[in-house]
Amino acid sequence: MMTRASSRRTFLSTALLAGTTALAADAPPAATSAPTVARRPQAPYRVWFQPRLWHRDTSLYAHMTMDASGWLDPQLAASAGVTALDWAYGLNHPDAKGPDYWRRGCSREGRAHPRKAASPKLIAAGLALDEWVPPAQPDNERWLAEGLRAGRKEHPEVFIAIWSTEPTPALFELARDGTADLLIVEGYTHSVKPGQSTTWDGALRRLENFAEAKVLEKTIFSFGHITAEKSHRGEHLKQKWLREHAEELKRRFPAMPGVAFFQPDCPDTPEQRELIRFCDRLSAELWPEGKSD
């Protein structure tokens, strides 16, 4: 049976709730704050593709300035001073129907995070295209170029990076006309699986194509695969080798404004962490802040 005291508490609680509800109904709706636009990257670019251990130990990537793989949440990365680009298909898009896929990727809606949220909190700085290879669809090269140019015109702040193996004139033109901000040459010499690597001479040959096209000021070289596991040739990726070849790049291509590293899915071991840490430090030593040449 309810007592008088409990009846009074019930009445007061009900009255207070009713009053609060009435005030809420009369009050104007709360203003939705505009999403933050992520910081646009600037040279020098110290880039990683799939920094898989970042969430476990950010100090391994202390000098990383950009994730160009879509691996990191742009909101979380921004809180640590790192730019995380969205991932997008390149010429390897398997079922593209026109330029709209790439145009929308450049848009604020296409770069909004959290995805599909009614009120996004952050607009990613841009997108990284994976990758410039022989096209999966005959018209992909034309559609991609049209889509990126339209997206850049509508959203001039967007940052566009493109990973590349074998470039074509269309890729160079995207860099020359200001559509693409950064071209990343895949020069992987170390891979656990066969068929996913090239020789150092082959990597340099790829880079020479960009030098001849006179787009080196927008081009960086990517080492890979950064793994402590043996390659399919039975070799380990050595720190001494990485230093010697990174220094060679600085001597031969001083206009390049940074460096990149591709990290595959591999075991989290002390050797793996030390290799990542070495690459990170090397990138800051050879491409320090305030210098892009």
C-alpha positions in Angstrom: 0.0 0.0 0.0 1.4 3.4 -0.9 2.1 5.8 2.0 1.3 9.5 2.0 5.0 10.4 1.8 5.6 8.1 -1.2 2.5 9.5 -2.8 3.9 13.0 -2.4 7.3 12.0 -3.9 5.5 10.4 -6.8 3.4 13.5 -7.4 6.4 15.9 -7.2 8.4 13.6 -9.5 5.6 13.5 -12.0 5.0 17.2 -11.9 8.7 17.9 -12.3 8.9 15.6 -15.3 5.9 17.2 -16.9 7.3 20.7 -16.4 10.6 19.6 -17.9 8.9 18.1 -20.9 6.9 21.2 -21.4 10.0 23.4 -21.3 11.8 21.1 -23.7 8.9 21.3 -26.1 8.9 25.1 -26.0 12.7 25.4 -26.4 14.2 25.7 -29.9 16.0 22.7 -31.2 19.7 22.6 -30.3 22.0 23.8 -33.1 24.0 21.1 -34.8 27.7 22.0 -34.8 29.4 21.9 -38.2 31.9 19.0 -38.6 35.6 19.7 -38.3 37.5 19.6 -41.6 40.8 17.6 -41.1 44.1 19.4 -41.6 45.3 19.3 -45.2 48.7 17.5 -45.4 51.9 19.4 -46.3 55.4 18.3 -47.2 57.4 16.6 -46.0 55.2 13.6 -46.4 56.0 10.6 -44.2 53.4 8.1 -45.2 52.4 4.6 -44.2 50.0 2.2 -45.9 48.3 0.1 -43.2 50.1 1.1 -40.0 48.7 -2.0 -38.4 50.3 -1.5 -34.9 49.5 2.2 -34.5 46.5 1.5 -32.2 48.8 -0.7 -29.9 51.8 1.7 -29.8 51.7 5.0 -31.5 55.3 5.7 -30.6 56.3 3.2 -33.4 55.1 5.7 -35.9 56.1 8.9 -34.0 57.1 10.7 -37.2 54.3 9.5 -39.5 52.3 12.4 -40.9 49.9 10.6 -43.1 48.1 7.2 -43.4 47.3 6.8 -47.1 45.4 3.5 -46.8 42.1 4.1 -45.1 43.4 2.0 -42.2 43.1 4.6 -39.4 39.9 6.3 -38.3 40.4 10.0 -39.4 38.9 11.2 -36.2 41.3 9.2 -34.0 44.3 10.0 -36.2 43.5 13.7 -36.1 43.5 13.7 -32.3 47.2 12.5 -32.5 48.2 15.1 -35.2 48.1 12.6 -38.1 46.2 12.9 -41.3 44.3 9.8 -42.3 43.0 9.7 -45.9 40.0 7.7 -47.0 40.7 4.7 -49.2 39.2 4.6 -52.8 39.6 2.4 -55.8 41.9 3.5 -58.6 41.9 2.0 -62.1 41.4 -1.3 -60.4 37.7 -0.5 -59.7 36.0 -3.8 -60.8 32.5 -2.4 -61.7 32.7 1.3 -62.2 29.9 2.8 -64.3 31.2 6.3 -64.8 33.1 9.2 -63.1 30.6 9.6 -60.2 32.4 7.2 -57.9 35.5 9.3 -57.8 33.7 12.7 -57.9 31.7 11.7 -54.8 34.8 10.5 -53.1 36.1 14.0 -53.2 32.9 15.5 -51.8 32.3 16.5 -48.2 29.6 13.9 -48.0 31.9 11.2 -49.3 34.5 12.2 -46.8 32.2 12.5 -43.8 32.9 10.6 -40.5 31.4 8.7 -38.8 30.0 7.1 -42.0 26.3 7.4 -42.5 25.9 9.6 -39.4 23.1 12.2 -39.4 25.6 14.7 -37.9 29.1 13.8 -39.0 31.9 15.0 -36.7 34.8 15.2 -39.2 35.4 15.6 -42.9 38.5 13.7 -43.9 41.3 15.7 -45.6 41.1 13.6 -48.8 41.4 10.2 -50.4 44.2 7.8 -51.4 43.5 5.9 -54.6 44.6 2.3 -54.7 46.0 2.0 -57.4 47.2 3.1 -60.9 47.5 -0.3 -62.6 46.1 -1.7 -65.9 42.4 -0.7 -65.7 39.8 -3.3 -64.6 37.3 -1.6 -66.9 38.2 -0.2 -70.4 36.9 3.3 -69.5 38.2 3.5 -66.0 41.1 5.8 -66.8 38.8 8.4 -68.5 36.2 8.1 -65.8 38.7 8.4 -63.0 40.3 11.5 -64.5 36.9 13.1 -65.1 35.6 12.3 -61.6 38.7 13.6 -59.8 38.8 16.8 -61.9 35.1 17.4 -61.2 35.6 16.7 -57.5 38.6 19.0 -57.2 36.6 21.8 -58.9 33.7 21.4 -56.5 35.9 20.9 -53.4 39.3 22.6 -54.0 40.5 21.8 -50.5 40.4 18.0 -51.0 43.8 16.2 -50.9 44.3 13.5 -53.5 47.0 10.9 -53.4 47.4 8.1 -56.0 49.5 4.9 -55.6 51.1 3.7 -58.8 53.0 0.9 -60.3 53.2 1.6 -64.1 52.2 5.2 -64.8 50.6 6.5 -68.0 50.5 10.0 -69.4 47.0 10.5 -67.9 48.4 10.1 -64.4 51.2 12.6 -65.0 48.6 15.1 -66.4 46.5 14.8 -63.2 49.6 15.9 -61.3 50.5 18.7 -63.7 47.1 20.3 -63.8 46.8 20.4 -60.0 44.2 17.6 -59.6 46.5 15.1 -57.8 48.5 16.3 -54.9 50.7 13.3 -54.3 51.9 10.3 -56.4 53.3 7.3 -54.5 55.5 4.9 -56.4 55.2 1.3 -55.3 58.8 0.1 -55.2 58.4 -3.0 -53.2 61.5 -5.2 -53.2 60.6 -7.5 -50.2 57.6 -9.7 -50.1 56.7 -13.0 -48.4 54.7 -14.1 -51.4 56.2 -14.4 -54.9 54.8 -12.1 -57.6 54.4 -9.1 -55.3 57.8 -7.5 -55.5 60.4 -6.1 -57.9 64.1 -5.7 -57.9 65.8 -2.5 -56.8 66.6 -1.7 -60.4 63.0 -2.3 -61.3 61.9 0.0 -58.5 64.3 2.7 -59.8 63.0 2.3 -63.3 59.5 3.0 -62.1 60.7 6.1 -60.4 62.7 7.3 -63.5 59.4 7.5 -65.3 58.2 10.1 -62.8 61.4 12.0 -63.1 61.2 12.1 -66.9 57.7 13.4 -66.6 58.9 16.2 -64.4 56.5 15.5 -61.5 59.0 14.6 -58.8 58.0 17.5 -56.6 54.7 15.7 -56.2 56.1 12.2 -56.1 57.4 10.0 -53.2 58.8 6.5 -53.2 57.3 3.6 -51.1 59.5 0.9 -49.5 57.9 -2.4 -48.8 56.9 -4.8 -47.7 58.0 -3.7 -44.2 58.0 -7.1 -42.5 60.5 -9.0 -40.3 59.5 -12.2 -42.0 61.7 -13.7 -44.7 60.9 -12.9 -48.3 60.0 -15.6 -50.8 63.7 -15.5 -51.7 64.6 -16.4 -48.1 66.0 -12.9 -47.3 65.4 -10.6 -44.3 64.8 -6.9 -44.8 67.8 -5.3 -43.2 68.1 -1.8 -41.5 71.4 -1.3 -43.2 69.9 -2.0 -46.6 67.0 0.4 -46.0 69.3 3.2 -44.9 71.6 2.8 -47.9 68.8 2.8 -50.4 66.9 5.7 -48.7 70.1 7.7 -48.9 70.4 6.8 -52.5 67.0 8.1 -53.2 67.8 11.4 -51.5 71.0 11.8 -53.7 69.4 10.8 -57.0 65.9 12.4 -56.5 66.3 15.3 -54.1 63.0 17.0 -55.3 60.9 14.2 -53.8 59.1 15.6 -50.8 59.0 12.5 -48.6 58.9 8.8 -48.4 56.3 6.0 -47.8 56.3 2.5 -46.3 53.9 -0.4 -47.0 53.2 -2.6 -44.0 51.5 -5.9 -44.8 49.6 -8.2 -42.4 52.4 -9.9 -40.5 53.0 -11.1 -36.9 53.4 -8.6 -34.1 56.9 -9.5 -32.9 59.8 -7.5 -31.3 61.7 -7.7 -34.6 58.7 -6.3 -36.5 58.3 -3.4 -34.1 62.0 -2.6 -34.3 61.8 -2.5 -38.1 58.8 -0.2 -38.0 60.5 2.1 -35.5 63.7 2.2 -37.6 61.8 3.2 -40.8 59.9 5.8 -38.8 63.1 7.4 -37.5 64.8 7.2 -40.9 62.0 9.1 -42.5 62.3 11.9 -40.1 66.1 12.0 -40.4 66.1 12.2 -44.2 62.9 14.2 -44.7 62.8 16.5 -41.6 60.2 19.1 -40.8 60.5 22.3 -42.8 62.4 20.7 -45.6 60.9 19.1 -48.7 64.1 19.0 -50.8 
